[in-house]
């Protein structure tokens, strides 16, 4: 028996809102997939670039992942960035001052340091103070922004100290000299390198596509449900 379609504005409004929302989310995930592929291509290109000398480094723009070569010495100030986990162990990331032969100062992230038995026990890690070094690393820009001054208490001159975030401006005040505004993540195998896990990207392009398919599938389900209820006689029986 044929069933005539009966329009219900409440169901229609609800369905249109859901349909529009799910489609928009699906399109957004596809856009994120394209952005992620472009980002990975950019990172792959930068891996092949020659390392930049300290004197040639810029301080503005998109510098994330650019290879850097520093020639000089590590110095005493060390910051331990708190709340880091590596292979199930809780600890810190050790950031140490490095003076390049050009006279420029950099904050180098050497990698992971496990916490002692308690937070009062000082962590143990290899010291490389005042050792001649020719090291390679990559610029790290958290959120592609310069690390700015915050409202926490100023750094003391007693190092190493545990901090909740890396603040280059406060480091400047603590050592009395200007430091390059972005952290340099030390590459594996370099002098002073410690264990680390710095994934290049959190979510793959394929994952974004999978989410897009899920959102589009939900949009299709909404459309099918709207048609089903539109042709259902029992729903509109008076």
QUIFENJO-V647031 format. One record per pair of residues at least 4 apart in sequence whose ideal C-beta (glycine too) atoms are under 8 Angstrom apart, sorted by the first residue. I is the first residue (numbers start at 0). J is the second residue. Records with the same first field share a line. If there is no record, write none. Layout:
I=J / J
This chain:
2=230 / 231 / 232
3=230
4=229 / 230
5=229 / 230 / 235
6=11 / 229
7=11 / 228 / 229 / 234 / 235
8=12
9=13
10=14 / 225 / 228 / 229
11=15 / 225
12=16
13=17
14=18 / 221 / 222 / 224 / 225
15=19
16=20
17=21 / 217 / 218 / 221
18=22 / 218 / 221 / 222 / 225
19=23
20=24
21=25 / 214 / 215 / 217 / 218 / 221
22=26 / 214 / 215 / 218
23=27
24=28 / 214
25=29 / 210 / 211 / 212 / 213 / 214 / 215 / 218
26=30 / 211
27=31
28=32 / 207 / 208 / 210 / 211 / 214
29=33 / 207 / 208 / 211
30=34
31=35 / 207
32=36 / 204 / 205 / 207 / 208 / 211
33=37 / 204
34=38
35=39 / 200 / 202 / 203 / 204 / 207
36=40 / 204
37=41
38=42 / 200
39=43 / 199 / 200 / 204
40=44
41=45 / 64
42=46 / 64 / 199
43=47
44=48
45=64 / 65 / 66
46=64 / 66
48=65 / 66
49=66
50=66 / 67 / 68 / 135
51=55 / 56 / 65 / 66 / 67 / 68
52=56 / 68 / 101
53=67 / 68 / 69 / 70 / 99 / 100 / 101 / 103 / 105
54=101 / 103
56=62 / 65 / 67 / 138 / 179
57=62
58=145 / 179 / 180 / 181
61=140 / 143
62=138 / 140 / 181
63=138 / 139 / 140 / 143
64=137 / 138 / 199
65=137 / 138
66=135 / 136 / 137
67=135 / 136 / 137 / 138 / 183
68=133 / 134 / 135
69=97 / 99 / 105 / 107 / 132 / 133 / 134 / 135 / 136 / 183
70=99 / 100 / 132 / 133 / 134
71=97 / 98 / 99 / 100 / 101 / 131 / 132
72=97 / 98 / 128 / 129 / 130 / 131 / 132
73=95 / 96 / 97 / 107 / 127 / 128 / 129 / 130 / 132 / 190 / 191
74=95 / 96 / 97 / 98 / 128 / 129
75=96 / 128 / 158
76=95 / 96 / 158 / 170 / 173 / 174
77=93 / 94 / 95 / 96 / 158 / 159 / 160
78=93 / 94 / 95 / 106 / 154 / 158 / 159 / 160 / 162 / 165 / 170
79=91 / 92 / 93 / 94 / 112 / 122 / 159 / 160 / 161 / 162
80=91 / 92 / 93 / 94 / 162 / 163 / 164 / 165
81=91 / 161 / 162 / 163
82=89 / 163
83=89 / 90 / 91 / 92 / 111
84=88 / 89 / 90
85=90 / 111 / 113 / 194 / 195 / 196
86=196
88=113 / 114
89=113 / 114
90=111 / 112 / 113 / 114 / 122
91=111 / 112 / 114 / 122 / 161
92=108 / 109 / 110 / 111 / 112 / 195
93=108 / 109 / 110 / 111 / 112 / 124 / 159 / 193
94=106 / 107 / 108 / 109 / 165 / 182
95=106 / 107 / 109 / 127 / 191
96=104 / 105 / 106 / 107 / 170 / 174 / 178
97=104 / 105 / 106 / 107 / 132 / 134 / 183
98=102 / 103 / 104 / 105
99=103 / 104 / 105
103=179
104=174 / 176 / 177 / 178 / 179
105=178 / 179 / 183
106=165 / 167 / 170 / 178 / 179 / 182 / 183
107=134 / 136 / 182 / 183 / 184 / 185 / 191
108=136 / 139 / 182 / 183 / 184 / 185 / 195
109=124 / 185 / 191 / 192 / 193
110=185 / 192 / 193 / 194 / 195
111=193 / 194 / 195 / 196
112=122 / 123 / 124 / 193
113=122
114=118 / 120 / 122
115=119 / 120 / 121 / 122 / 123
116=120
118=161
121=159
122=159
124=193
125=191 / 193
127=132 / 190 / 191
130=190
132=189 / 190 / 191
133=190
134=185 / 186 / 189 / 190 / 191
135=185 / 186 / 189
136=183 / 184 / 185 / 186 / 189
137=183 / 184 / 186
138=181 / 182 / 183 / 184
139=181 / 182 / 183 / 184
140=144 / 181
141=146
145=167 / 180 / 181
146=164 / 165 / 166 / 167 / 168 / 180 / 181 / 182
147=166 / 168
148=166 / 168 / 169
149=164 / 166 / 169
151=163 / 164 / 166 / 169
153=169 / 172 / 173
154=160 / 162 / 166 / 169 / 170 / 172 / 173
155=160 / 173
156=173
162=166
165=170 / 182
166=170
167=171 / 178 / 179 / 180 / 181 / 182
168=172
169=173
170=174 / 178
171=175 / 176 / 177 / 178
174=178
179=183
184=195 / 197
185=189 / 191 / 192
186=192
187=192 / 195
188=192
202=206 / 207
203=207
204=208
205=209
206=210
207=211
208=212
209=213
210=214
211=215
212=216
213=217
214=218
215=219
216=220
217=221
218=222
219=223
220=224
221=225
222=226
223=227
224=228
225=229
226=230
227=231
228=234
231=235
232=236
